Amino acid sequence: MDAKAFCPGHITGFFEICDSEDVLSKGSRGAGLCISLGATSVVKLNDSDRQEVSVVIDGKESKAEVTTEAVKYILGSSRFKVEVSTTLDLPQSQGFGMSAAGSLSSALALTHVLGQDRQRAFEAAHIAEIRWKCGLGDISAIHGGGITIRKKPGLPPRGEVLRIDGAPTVVLAVIGGRLLTRDVLLDANKRRAINASGSGKVDALIRSPTLERLMILSAEFATETGLAPEEILEAMKRASRVGMASMSMLGNSVFAIGDVSGLETVLKGFGRTWTCKVDTEGPRIL
């Protein structure tokens, strides 16, 4: 038995860390974009006398702790051999939500094969993301696609996600080396800076929910928190001449909207670029 699923990537522009004893209520408030580049996973399920999980990402065997944990959550105590093969459209650890997309596409394909409710796939991926500290709100945001405002932390229905209409073209650029979300989330000073800047911005966007406002607040957040290094700030500055740009949280990368060809020209001077759309469909079986 096998199934194939796609999950969009997700970019966070700004956020606030929200802790809770209940893992399904834990996560973040924030805002961002679900994008048409993401992860495609094929899951094969075979009977076995014990539980086995193997994961291949982009053709290479991987520990893939987040995907493995999500798969095991769905399996429970059942004995199956599960083989996961995931293809990523974008690099990992660059703020594009590839870890979330990989684990959720795998979880969704597995629940489909097992005949389980798709909400169990979201729960599995959210719990794994939180426990491995590779993200806080990606799964919640990806839940329904689109341009998102995470009004209340946690996985829906515990969490609450609002959406802004639109599906603009987005230009992405990777400018520096990988940035591990876990390292940022474990840094007490960075956590304080994130929450000091992020909390009010979520409320401000709820009052005036437009994509332009999201981009302005995101750029302010990148600067105020000190998360954006000089090269990112310079790329944002130059890109702002032909559009609006900010840092993808959390990665050494930039996302931008506006004059697409102009943005591509500017950002190619800083690193590798990709062009995509906002994904309004959300995760789906293929």
N, C-alpha and C positions, 0 to 999 in steps of 0.2 A: 504494500500500500504506500502511495506517495501523494504529495500535494506541493503546490508552488504558491508562494505569496510574495507580494511587494509591499514595502513600507516606505513612505516618503521620509526624507531626512528632515531635520528641524534645526533652525537657527534661533537662538535666543539673543535678543538685543539688550535686555536688562532684566534683572531679577532680584528677588528678596528670598533669603533662605528661611524656611519655616519648619521647625522641628515639631515632632509629635511622637507620643508613645505608640500610636497606631500607625503602622507602616503605610497603610493605604491612605492615611490622612497627611502623611509627611511628604514634603517636597518643596515647592517654591511657588511664589507668586511672580508674575513676570509677563513678558510679551515677546512675540517672535513670529517666524514664518515657517510653515511647512513647505518643503520644496520638492520639485518633481524628480530630482536626483536622490536616490536613496539606496535601499538594499533589497535584493531579490533572493529568496531562500527556497531551496528544494529540500523537503524532508522525506526520508524513506523510513518506513517502519516495518520491522520484521519480528516474528515471534522469537523468544529466547528464553533460556532457563535462568537468566539473570538480567539485570538492567544495565545496558551499555549505551553510552552517548559519545559520539565522535563528531567533531565540527571541522569543516574545511572552509577557510575564508580566502577567496580569490585564488583558489587552487592549492593553497598550502594548509597543512594540518595546523590547528590552533588550539590553545588551551581554552580560549573564548569563554572565560569564567561567567560572564553575564548571560550569554546564550545558554551555556550548559546548565546554569542554575534555573533559568526560566523553563527549560525543557524538563528538568527533573521535578520542578514544582507541578507541572502539568501531569507528568507520569504518576506522581504519588508513589505508591508501592508496587505498581504494575511492572511486569517484567517484559521489556521489549528491547530490541536493539534499534537505536535511533541514529540515523546518519543524516547530518545536516551539511548542506553545501550552500554557502552564501557568497554572492557577488556584490561588492560595494561599488557605488558610482563615484564616491569621493573618498579622500584620505581620512583615516581615523585620527582622533585627538586634535582636531582642528575646528571644533565648534559646529560641526555639521550634523551632529546627532547620529553618526554612523553606528555607534555601539547600540543605541536604542533601536534604530531601524533594523539592524541585524538580528537582535534578540526578539523583537516583536514580529518581524516577518517569519522567523523560525517558529515562534510560539503560535502564531496564527495558522500556519500550515499544519502544525501538529494537532491543534484542537480540531481543525477541519477533518483530518484523517480519523481522529478518535470520536468524532461526532459530538464534541463538547461545545458549550456556548462560547462565543468569541470573547466575551468579557473575561473569561478565565485566562485567555492569552494576554490581555492587557494587564490583569493582576500579576501574572507571572513575570512579565517584562518590567513592570513598575517596581515590584519587590526586589528583583535582581539588580535593577539600576540603582536603587537606594542603598542596598546592602554593599555593593561594590564601589559606591561613591563615584560612579562614572557619569552621574547626572542626577537631577532633582525633579525636573518637570517635563522632560522630553516626551515621555509616554503619555502624560496627561494632555499635552498640546497636540500630539500626533493623532490622538483618539478620533478626532473628526476632521482633521486637515484644516487648511486655510491660514489666514492671518489671525493670530490668536492672542488673547489676553487671559492669562491665568489669574482669575479674580480671587479664587479660593484655593489654597494648596491641596494637593492630594489627587488621587485618581478619581475621575467622575464615576459614580454620582457623588462621592464624598467631596471631591474637588469640583470647582465650577470654572468652565472655560467659556469666555465670550469670543465672538468672531467679528472681524471687520471685513466688509465686502471687498472683493477685488482679487485678481489673479495676475499681478504684474510680472514682467520679466525681471529676473534678479541676476546680477553679475557677482561671482564669487572670486576671490583671489587668496591663495595661500602665500604668505609673506615670510614666515619664519618656521622654525622647527616645531615639533609636536609640543602641545601644552596639556599635561595631564590634569583633568578636572579634579581628580582625587587630591592632588597636591595643593590646589587652591582651596578646596573645601576643608582641608585639615589645617589650614593656616589661620590662626585666630585673628590676626590683624586684618587679613584680607576679608574674612567673614564680616568683621565689623564695618569695614569700608563698603562692602557690598550692600549690607542691610541699611546703612546710613543713607546711601544714595538711592537704593532700589525701591524702598517702601513707598515713598511719596510719588515716585514716577508711575507706579502701577495705578494709584488713585487718580493721578493727573490724566492718564490715558483713558481711564474709564469715563472720566468727565468729558473728554474730547476724543472719541475713538476714531482716529484717522491714521492711515499709513504714514502720512507725512509727519504727524505728531510722534508716532512710534519711532521714526528714524531720528528725529531731533532729540528725543529723550534718550535713545540708545547712544548717540554720540556724546551726549552730556555724561551718561553713566560711564562710558569707556574712559573719559577724561577724569572725572571726579574720583573714581575708585583707584586710579593709578594702575589699572590692569593693562592698559594699552601701552606698549613700548613705543619709542620714538618713531620707528619705521612704520608702524601701524598708524600712528597719528599723522604722519606725513602723507601716507596713502589716502587716508580719510580726507585730508585737507585738499589734496589735488583732485580727488574724485568729486569733491563737493562743487567744483567748478562746472561740472557737467551733469550733476545729479545729487543724490544724497547717499552718504555712506557711513558705516560704523563697523566696529569690531564684532566678530562672531564670538559669542560667549559659550564655551571658553576655548579659544584657539588663537594661534598667531595668524589670523585670517580676517578678511574684510568682506562684507556683503553690501551691495549697492543697488539703487534703483535710479532710473532717469534715462538719459541718452545712452542707449545700450552700446552702440559702436564707440561712442566717446569714452564711456567707462571701460570698455574692453581695452582700448588703446592706452588709457592712463594706467590701468592696473596691471597690464602685461609688463610694464616697466618695473614692477615690484615682485612679480612671481607668476606662477601658473594660474590661469583663470579658467572658469567654467561659466556657462550661461544656462539658466534654467527658468522655470516658471514657478509661481506659487501653486502648490498642489491642493486642490479643494476636495478631492475624493477621500483621502485618508487611506489607511491600510486596507488591502484587498487580496482576495484569492484570485490567482491568475488561471 
